Structure formats: structure tokens, C-alpha cells
Amino acid sequence: MLKARQVLDDCRFALDRLTHAVGRQEYRVMFLATIALCRAVGHVLRNVDRDQSSEAGHKIDVQFKQIDDSKKDPQSIYWHFIKKERDILIKEYQCNYDDGSLDLWTCDDWYSIVDMNSCAMKHGPFQGVDSIKLLRQAIEWWDTQLSEIERSLPGAASKGTP
């Protein structure tokens, strides 16, 4: 199994926590964790999984060539969401989603988010798209990339890899 698959599973876990976030700070922290893990999938794939075997290395190189070639595509989920949002958050600590909708209802000491799914992206090619929806798409995109690599590795059929 690719080590990047474990990172992707952690990404799913962080997204689940994000969907249950209460308040702006928790939403921001869980968004940051989820997008950083989405980016980490690529780092682990390229820097750890690539060295598993020559077959894995070759297939991962081919996948990254395709990813690199998609840089000019304005709808590239990797370049214009995963990498861009991670860079903005890590390097500038800026959020590109509209958190104005994260208003809180207070009932004694219990807080909950009103209309969590309206945290739309503010800028770029995904402007207006819900941030959680984009994270789900990014996870699905990575899942597809990893599945393609896994299918091409020796013994994939005997291991039950899809």
C-alpha cells in the first residue's frame, strides 16, 4: 500500500472534523489541517512512495508529469486549490473562503454553526464554490490518482487493489 494512501485517509478524517467544526477558529484550523494534508499526499507520493520500486517510481513520475502539464488549466484542482490554498495558509496565514457565514447561535454554553456549507471561496477559479465541497473534490481527485498508480504496480490484482 502506498504511504500516500495513509495521508489521504488522515485527510478524510480531518475533513470529517471540519464538517463538525464549531466557530471560526475551529473551522480555520481544520480547514488548514485538511488542505495541508491534501498537499502532503503529493509530497509523500513523490518523496516516499516513489522509492518503493522502479515500477512505482516510473508510474509516479508519469502521474506528476501529467499534474505538471495541468498547471495552465484554470480548473486544475491540484494547482488552483490544493497547492494554492495550502501555500496561502501556510506562508501568509490567509484564508480564501468567506467565513462571514460562520455566525454562532448561543444557547447557554452550547454553540453551533449556522449554514456551515456556505463558506464559499472568495477568489480565483473556484470563487463561489463551497470550501468543503472543494476539499471533497480534492480528496476524490487524489484517490483517483493513487488508484491509477496502485493498479499499475506489480501484484495489484492479487492484493485486491481496485
C-alpha positions in Angstrom: 0.0 0.0 0.0 1.2 3.5 -0.8 2.1 5.6 2.2 0.3 8.5 0.5 -2.9 6.4 0.9 -2.5 6.8 4.7 -2.1 10.5 4.4 -5.3 10.6 2.3 -7.1 8.7 5.0 -6.0 11.3 7.5 -7.2 13.9 5.1 -10.6 12.3 5.1 -10.5 12.3 9.0 -9.7 16.0 9.1 -12.4 16.8 6.6 -14.9 15.0 8.8 -13.8 17.1 11.8 -14.1 20.2 9.6 -17.7 19.4 8.8 -18.5 19.3 12.5 -16.4 22.4 13.4 -17.9 24.9 15.8 -16.9 28.5 15.3 -14.5 30.4 13.1 -11.3 29.3 14.8 -12.1 25.6 14.7 -13.2 25.8 11.1 -10.0 27.7 10.1 -7.7 25.2 12.0 -9.5 22.2 10.5 -9.5 23.7 7.0 -5.8 24.3 7.3 -5.2 20.7 8.5 -7.3 19.3 5.7 -5.7 21.3 2.9 -2.2 20.7 4.3 -2.8 17.0 4.4 -4.1 17.2 0.8 -0.8 18.8 -0.2 1.1 16.2 1.9 -0.3 13.4 -0.2 1.7 14.6 -3.1 4.9 15.1 -1.1 4.7 11.6 0.4 3.9 10.1 -3.0 6.9 11.8 -4.6 9.4 11.5 -1.8 8.5 8.2 -0.1 6.3 6.0 -2.4 8.4 6.8 -5.4 11.3 4.8 -3.9 9.3 1.6 -3.2 10.2 0.1 -6.6 11.3 1.1 -10.1 7.8 0.4 -11.3 6.3 2.7 -8.6 8.9 5.4 -9.3 8.1 5.3 -13.1 4.3 5.4 -12.6 4.6 8.2 -10.1 6.9 10.2 -12.4 4.3 9.8 -15.2 1.5 10.9 -12.9 3.4 14.0 -11.8 4.3 14.8 -15.4 0.5 14.9 -16.1 -0.1 17.0 -13.0 2.7 19.4 -14.0 1.2 19.6 -17.5 -2.2 20.7 -16.0 -0.7 23.8 -14.4 -2.2 26.2 -17.0 -5.7 24.6 -16.7 -7.7 27.1 -14.6 -9.8 24.3 -13.3 -6.9 22.2 -12.1 -7.9 21.2 -8.5 -4.2 20.5 -7.7 -2.7 23.8 -8.8 -5.5 26.2 -8.2 -6.9 24.7 -5.0 -4.7 22.2 -3.2 -1.3 23.9 -3.8 -2.5 27.5 -3.9 -4.7 27.3 -0.8 -2.1 25.4 1.2 0.6 28.0 0.2 -1.6 31.0 1.1 -2.5 29.5 4.5 1.0 28.2 5.4 3.0 31.1 4.0 0.7 34.1 4.7 -1.9 32.6 7.1 -4.7 34.0 4.9 -8.0 32.2 4.3 -9.6 32.4 0.8 -13.0 31.3 2.0 -15.8 33.5 3.2 -16.2 32.9 6.9 -18.8 35.6 7.3 -21.5 32.9 7.3 -20.0 31.3 10.4 -22.3 33.0 12.8 -23.0 31.4 16.1 -26.2 30.7 17.9 -25.8 30.8 21.7 -27.9 28.7 24.0 -26.5 28.6 27.5 -22.9 27.3 26.8 -23.7 25.4 23.6 -22.6 26.8 20.2 -23.4 25.6 16.7 -22.6 26.8 13.2 -25.4 28.3 11.1 -25.3 27.3 7.4 -21.8 25.8 7.5 -21.9 24.9 3.9 -21.9 28.5 2.7 -18.2 29.1 3.3 -17.5 29.8 -0.4 -14.2 30.6 -1.9 -13.7 34.3 -2.3 -11.1 34.5 -5.2 -9.7 32.5 -8.1 -11.2 30.0 -10.5 -13.2 28.4 -7.7 -14.8 31.6 -6.5 -18.2 31.0 -5.1 -17.7 27.2 -4.7 -18.2 25.8 -1.2 -14.8 25.1 0.5 -16.0 21.8 1.9 -17.2 20.7 -1.5 -13.8 21.6 -3.0 -12.0 19.7 -0.3 -14.1 16.6 -1.0 -13.3 17.0 -4.7 -9.6 17.3 -3.9 -9.7 14.1 -1.9 -11.6 12.3 -4.7 -9.0 13.6 -7.2 -6.1 12.2 -5.1 -8.0 9.0 -4.6 -8.2 8.6 -8.4 -4.5 9.4 -8.8 -3.5 6.9 -6.2 -5.8 4.2 -7.6 -4.2 4.6 -11.0 -0.8 4.2 -9.6 -1.8 1.2 -7.4 -3.4 -0.6 -10.4 -0.2 -0.4 -12.3 2.0 -1.8 -9.6 3.1 -5.5 -9.7 0.7 -7.7 -7.7 -2.0 -5.1 -7.6 -4.7 -7.6 -8.8 -3.7 -10.2 -6.2 -3.8 -7.5 -3.4 -7.4 -6.6 -4.4 -6.4 -3.1 -5.4 -9.3 -1.5 -7.4 
